[in-house]
């Protein structure tokens, strides 16, 4: 996974709008490869976002989420120049963290 996330965070009035594109295969464990073998499940299980160390989003996902998932959310209490940090962990223990400055 060469490019784990693309994050944009911007102020819209008193809300911070965050958009995240995550690079992940998101295998369900039900698909078969060309040889008829089941492709093992490999999917993002948890996603969290923080602003100034405070959790603003916490989510649990399963295998039904699509490949390269897109997530969009809003929260109050942010300010321009602040940093939003997004972290995901998949069912194999892989973890990615990235951050964006609020514009």
Beta strands, then each sheet from edge to edge (+ up, - down):
strand 1: 5-12
strand 2: 15-22
strand 3: 44-51
strand 4: 54-60
strand 5: 70-76
strand 6: 83-90
strand 7: 95-101
sheet 1: 1+ 2- 5+
sheet 2: 4+ 3- 6+ 7-
end
